[in-house]
Amino acid sequence: MKAIDITGTGLSRKEADNPFNYNDDDNAKKRLALKTMKELWPEVPDMYASWIYDMCVNTPEDELKKIMEKTETEPSRFLGLEDVKRLKKEQEQREKQTTEQTTEFGAVLQKNSVLE
């Protein structure tokens, strides 16, 4: 397949959005930071990691400290999500125990069955 030549047509390639006006060095730092974050916290989606990086880089230090203090003192609306995870885990454990007990009960029935 041959590439289409767009010179002279007034068309141009789309450039990536850059709302914080990062230069090439800033973009390289961001890529490295996001790679490190992904290694430390693989369960965090890339989009959220990018948002956190942008917030930390573009927010003054005193405001970041206020945010950190607030998260430690005020309850979060997302704490309920941790409860849901804990409840699901407990339910899985109960189901596993029930399965094991049923299996043990079946084994007891087989041992005590009347032989013909």
ROSEMI-823432 format. One record per residue (C-alpha): residue number from 1; residue in one letter; z, y, x. Coordinates in steps of 0.25 Angstrom, whole numbers. Each point is the difference from the previous one (the first is absolute). Layout:
! residues N
guse: NUM&roba: A&w: Z&v: Y&u: X
...
***
This chain:
! residues 116
guse: 1&roba: M&w: 0&v: 0&u: 0
guse: 2&roba: K&w: -4&v: 14&u: 6
guse: 3&roba: A&w: 10&v: 11&u: -1
guse: 4&roba: I&w: -4&v: 12&u: -8
guse: 5&roba: D&w: -3&v: 13&u: 7
guse: 6&roba: I&w: 7&v: 12&u: -7
guse: 7&roba: T&w: -3&v: 11&u: 10
guse: 8&roba: G&w: -6&v: 12&u: -7
guse: 9&roba: T&w: 4&v: -5&u: -14
guse: 10&roba: G&w: 13&v: 9&u: 0
guse: 11&roba: L&w: 8&v: -13&u: -2
guse: 12&roba: S&w: 12&v: -3&u: 9
guse: 13&roba: R&w: 9&v: -11&u: 2
guse: 14&roba: K&w: 14&v: 1&u: -7
guse: 15&roba: E&w: 11&v: 4&u: 9
guse: 16&roba: A&w: 14&v: -6&u: -1
guse: 17&roba: D&w: 10&v: 9&u: -8
guse: 18&roba: N&w: 9&v: 8&u: 10
guse: 19&roba: P&w: 10&v: 8&u: -9
guse: 20&roba: F&w: 9&v: 2&u: 12
guse: 21&roba: N&w: -11&v: 5&u: 9
guse: 22&roba: Y&w: 3&v: -11&u: 11
guse: 23&roba: N&w: -8&v: 1&u: 12
guse: 24&roba: D&w: -5&v: -13&u: 8
guse: 25&roba: D&w: 13&v: 0&u: 8
guse: 26&roba: D&w: 8&v: 1&u: -13
guse: 27&roba: N&w: -8&v: -11&u: -6
guse: 28&roba: A&w: 2&v: -9&u: 12
guse: 29&roba: K&w: 15&v: 2&u: -1
guse: 30&roba: K&w: 0&v: -3&u: -15
guse: 31&roba: R&w: -8&v: -13&u: 2
guse: 32&roba: L&w: 10&v: -5&u: 11
guse: 33&roba: A&w: 12&v: 4&u: -8
guse: 34&roba: L&w: -6&v: -7&u: -12
guse: 35&roba: K&w: -3&v: -13&u: 8
guse: 36&roba: T&w: 15&v: 0&u: 5
guse: 37&roba: M&w: 5&v: 2&u: -14
guse: 38&roba: K&w: -9&v: -12&u: -5
guse: 39&roba: E&w: 6&v: -8&u: 11
guse: 40&roba: L&w: 15&v: 4&u: -3
guse: 41&roba: W&w: -2&v: 0&u: -15
guse: 42&roba: P&w: -12&v: -9&u: -4
guse: 43&roba: E&w: 4&v: 0&u: -15
guse: 44&roba: V&w: -2&v: 15&u: -1
guse: 45&roba: P&w: -14&v: 3&u: -6
guse: 46&roba: D&w: -9&v: 8&u: 10
guse: 47&roba: M&w: -1&v: 12&u: -10
guse: 48&roba: Y&w: 15&v: 1&u: -1
guse: 49&roba: A&w: 1&v: 0&u: 15
guse: 50&roba: S&w: -10&v: 11&u: 1
guse: 51&roba: W&w: 7&v: 8&u: -10
guse: 52&roba: I&w: 13&v: -1&u: 8
guse: 53&roba: Y&w: -7&v: 3&u: 13
guse: 54&roba: D&w: -6&v: 13&u: -6
guse: 55&roba: M&w: 13&v: 4&u: -6
guse: 56&roba: C&w: 8&v: -2&u: 12
guse: 57&roba: V&w: -10&v: 7&u: 9
guse: 58&roba: N&w: -2&v: 12&u: -9
guse: 59&roba: T&w: 14&v: 2&u: -5
guse: 60&roba: P&w: 10&v: 8&u: 7
guse: 61&roba: E&w: 11&v: -7&u: 7
guse: 62&roba: D&w: 11&v: 6&u: -8
guse: 63&roba: E&w: -7&v: -4&u: -13
guse: 64&roba: L&w: -1&v: -14&u: 4
guse: 65&roba: K&w: 15&v: -1&u: 3
guse: 66&roba: K&w: 3&v: 5&u: -14
guse: 67&roba: I&w: -9&v: -10&u: -6
guse: 68&roba: M&w: 7&v: -11&u: 9
guse: 69&roba: E&w: 13&v: 5&u: -4
guse: 70&roba: K&w: -4&v: 0&u: -15
guse: 71&roba: T&w: -5&v: -14&u: 1
guse: 72&roba: E&w: 14&v: -5&u: 5
guse: 73&roba: T&w: 8&v: 8&u: -10
guse: 74&roba: E&w: -8&v: 0&u: -13
guse: 75&roba: P&w: -4&v: -13&u: -7
guse: 76&roba: S&w: -14&v: -3&u: 0
guse: 77&roba: R&w: -8&v: -4&u: -13
guse: 78&roba: F&w: -6&v: -11&u: 9
guse: 79&roba: L&w: 13&v: -8&u: 2
guse: 80&roba: G&w: -3&v: -7&u: -13
guse: 81&roba: L&w: -12&v: -7&u: 7
guse: 82&roba: E&w: 10&v: -6&u: 10
guse: 83&roba: D&w: 8&v: -5&u: -12
guse: 84&roba: V&w: -13&v: -6&u: -5
guse: 85&roba: K&w: -3&v: -7&u: 13
guse: 86&roba: R&w: 14&v: -6&u: 1
guse: 87&roba: L&w: 0&v: -5&u: -14
guse: 88&roba: K&w: -14&v: -7&u: 2
guse: 89&roba: K&w: 6&v: -6&u: 12
guse: 90&roba: E&w: 12&v: -5&u: -7
guse: 91&roba: Q&w: -9&v: -5&u: -11
guse: 92&roba: E&w: -8&v: -8&u: 10
guse: 93&roba: Q&w: 13&v: -6&u: 6
guse: 94&roba: R&w: 5&v: -4&u: -14
guse: 95&roba: E&w: -14&v: -7&u: -3
guse: 96&roba: K&w: 1&v: -7&u: 13
guse: 97&roba: Q&w: 14&v: -5&u: -3
guse: 98&roba: T&w: -4&v: -4&u: -14
guse: 99&roba: T&w: -12&v: -8&u: 6
guse: 100&roba: E&w: 9&v: -7&u: 10
guse: 101&roba: Q&w: 10&v: -3&u: -10
guse: 102&roba: T&w: -11&v: -6&u: -9
guse: 103&roba: T&w: -5&v: -8&u: 11
guse: 104&roba: E&w: 14&v: -5&u: 4
guse: 105&roba: F&w: 2&v: -4&u: -15
guse: 106&roba: G&w: -13&v: -7&u: -1
guse: 107&roba: A&w: 4&v: -8&u: 13
guse: 108&roba: V&w: 14&v: -4&u: -7
guse: 109&roba: L&w: -7&v: -4&u: -12
guse: 110&roba: Q&w: -9&v: -9&u: 8
guse: 111&roba: K&w: 11&v: -7&u: 7
guse: 112&roba: N&w: 8&v: -2&u: -13
guse: 113&roba: S&w: -12&v: -5&u: -8
guse: 114&roba: V&w: 1&v: -14&u: -6
guse: 115&roba: L&w: -8&v: -10&u: 7
guse: 116&roba: E&w: -7&v: -10&u: -9
***
